[in-house]
Amino acid sequence: MSQIIQYTTFYLGETYLGIDVLQVREILVRQEMTPVPQSPAAVLGLINLRGQIVTAVDLRRRMGMPPVQNDENSMNVVIRTSEGPVSLLVDAVGDVISVNESALEPTPDNVSGPARKFVSGVYKLDGCLLAVLDVERLFPGEARGQAA
Amino acid sequence: MSEIDEEMLNDFLVEGWEQIETLDQEFVHLEEDSEDVKRVEGIFRVMHTLKGGAGFLNLPKLESITHHAESLLSSVWQGELEVDQGLIDLLLETADMVKSILGSLESEMTEGTHCCEELLERLEAANSSAAKGGSEHEEVTTPEAEELEIEEAETPMREDTEFESEDNQETEASPELKEMEAFQAQLMAALDKPAVGKAEESGKVKSDSPTVEPTARQAAGKQIRVKVELLDKLMNLVGELVLSRNQLLQLAAAKENPGMEVACQRINLVTSELQDNILQARMQPIDTILKKFPRLVRDLAAQTGKEVRLTMEGEETGLDRTILEAIKDPLTHILRNSIDHGLETPSDRRALGKTDHGTIHIRAFHEGGQVTIEFIDDGRGVDLARVRERAVQRGLLSRDEAEILPDREVINLLFQPGFSTAEKITNLSGRGVGMDVVKTSTESIGGTIDIQSKAGEGTIVRLRLPLTLAIVPALVVICGKQRYAIPQVSLQEMVRLPSADMIESLYGGEVYRLRGELLPLLRLRNALGLDCKPPGDEVNIVVIRSDDLTFGLIVDDVLDTEEIVVKPLSKELKALNLYAGATIMGDGRIALILDVAGLASTSRLEVEEKRHFRQAKAAGQVEDHPGQSLLLFSLAEQRHAIPLSLVSRLEEIPNSSLEMVSGRPMVHYRNMLLPLLDLSYELGQGSSLESEMLQVLVFRNGDKTLGLAVDTILDVVEQDRPVQSVGGMHGLLGSTIIDDRAVALVDIQGIISGAIPDWLDSEESGPRSRRLLIVGDQSLHTSFARSHLETQGHRVFAAENRNALSHYLENGEFDCVVFDLGMKEAADLFGFLKKGWPDLPVVGFNQGNASFDVPHNVLAVYGRTPGELSPQIETACSGLVMGGAA
């Protein structure tokens, strides 16, 4: 049985990534952030999202990619996690696309580094590949915090 | 069970739990006062309601159990059955069974597979025994009754209660069964009359517990149930409103519009009131926890064979439900501890002239915006000697440390993880949480806990808790470009210094003299790793007290105190141990809330302070000796000191006589070569060997001499202030204040033995390990002698008083006793020693200040300094023991 899944897509450099649309809460332009001293490098700061405090994470860093020079245009993809909302900073946001779940292919074996951990599979689209991010896997630090 | 309307079942469960929980309490009260028929009525109503609900929802097991219990209760009410232990036990068992059925209903929507036939039988038997009356009683030996007899034999504590085995089930008169049923019907009719709706009925039942005032009963009908999530949501919204109000107030202040200002003030008032009311709505009486206690006490008392009377006060005191949730286990544990460790057995109590039954009084009350909960028992109190003993056994303290630790701190040892003074582990203690967990969970919600105890008279465990967690007053400070909030609870005071010159530093650790006490300082910008310069000359110190540690936090600026709404941080950030949460300020920006305890421990303040303080104390070098002479000298512009008595001479030696012999500096001194230690170098502070005239402190150990080069010898002073630690610095014992300036105390022994490992050893040290007992007070000489003897490979024990002396001598064999003839009570102790152990070799030592006439047959050595004395003592000991053996 195949199912249609919708993905919110975005770009990190040339990489085309997607997150299940049901896990995305909203998309925002760059927000004012309060830095958190001594925090992990990937944590950019805290955003006041209508009274709720949301941690903003630099997705580039978390994926082990170099930071961009000019991040003025970066966007916040606010996702729902079991720990509450988290904002992922991405370079640009794409469309919401629908794909057939059965078309998901495992991550190619030669993909290494942090991406290997976070990408749960790949869709072959016309002219490009869409890597699907596993949101829960993105925050391994949180699980550690829990154990502490 | 066929289809059950889920919603109805849920309603039934909510109500059922509420009611069954009141039952435990009722039963126990009933046990205490079996005449109180009113209580029977209350219990009867609960059973009846449950039965009604069970019948309606088609729950046969529950129905039959409650039905039987109901019949039994009505017999009691009519006086056909007397209330006794057996009956109460049976009823409690019934209540437990009802609970487990409710539990199954909750989790799996069925009555579960609980085996209740046996219980039913016993209920029935009890019932019929009541119905049949006394004449037939002998034939009705219920299984319950048999069980009871056994139980009684096992728990001697019950001997003196009115319980008299199954004979009590006997009833004097036996009215007809029909009569009873008629009565029951009558009772139910009475019950059904006011029952207009389900809610009202439940309210009625609840309010019918006889402890409640009659006026309160009517009020109960006006209550409605509200979902907790709704309250939480409201709470959040009010939090938002508070923030918006703060924002509005700032804007209004900027615009000069009188009308606007008035409106804002009004909003301000309304918001505050709304906030208070919502907080109120979230409050639950502490009774929700306490009402489980009578049953718990009863069970624990039975298990431990103790008699316990529990009284409670202030059960209506309200607390935020999150806090209630957090303290449930800690409170239970404290109670358990009181019964298990605190109270004595009836026989012990009688021997002490106390009443047989111990009393535990639980008191809850509001005080200064906090809630205080006290557990007061009249038990044996904390046995401080045993706590000390246990601390030594567990290796938390050395024996010497334990002896001098103040009682207050000894009590605090109870909060050490895994600490227990119980002689044997019972199934009561060590179940789940220990006192350390109690402390941690109390502190995690911003509360405090302390124990007061008087030996033989009892213990008070006191918890102080905040009313709510969501909104806390906090001080807002600035550091770097950001604002940070410091919860008011940990604030002590604020100090503003006009210039940074008033801060002194010792090896990177900064201190400020706050009214004569050294206050360790922590720069927030350093702790947070912020890379920027402080703005001006002014220094703002926020004095913070957290977990027995007081320190000053240096911030860039101090703003105002504000009520802040605490918002949680993600786990990733919480794990940093620096922030307790975050809040949104009036301008909509976020400020982090500092976790002061975490801050201190992250900066290693806490650990070092405590550890080092202990070390300095245990070394006994200066702490307990006010009035000791110190030699003051400077190293790298900083003032240092060592006890003068350690030094045998002070010398000035021209630099020209300095030579390097196999990499070690030496000087010509009195026709020999004096090895030199460069103290500045040893402490990592440059070198003291560069000046024209070297300033040298000469130490002597037997024939060996050693020079210590310092920058400038300053003075000899009397030290009268206590020594404080400034953090773990190599080569330092701590610091003190002399002439209003901070002075570092150098750990001279540590430095010497670190640089020249064998220097402190005596020449003729050989493989002769002896067991030696040093008798002396905590003087420098004793400590020095002890460590000297230990470095010689001897096993050395120290006794300070008669108790310790006899303890050691009775429990161990010693080769020799080393006796400080100059100590207080020396004559007394010496007499005691000679009387009890006349053959034990004794070496006496003193500085020529023996406080009594030393018998001629005792080998006594004299020396002016510990450095001179110690080798002599060692030689004397070896000589004596060898001679004795030969």
Interface residues (C-beta under 8 A of the other chain):
Chain A: E32 T34 P35 V36 P37 Q38 S39 P40 V43 L46 I47 N48 G51 Q52 I53 T55 E83 G84 V86 F139 G141 E142 A143 R144 G145 Q146 A148
Chain B: N236 G239 E240 L243 G480 Q482 L528 G529 L530 K567 P568 L569 S570 K571 E572 L573 K574 A575 L576 L578 Y579 A582 I584 G588 R589 I590 A591 L592
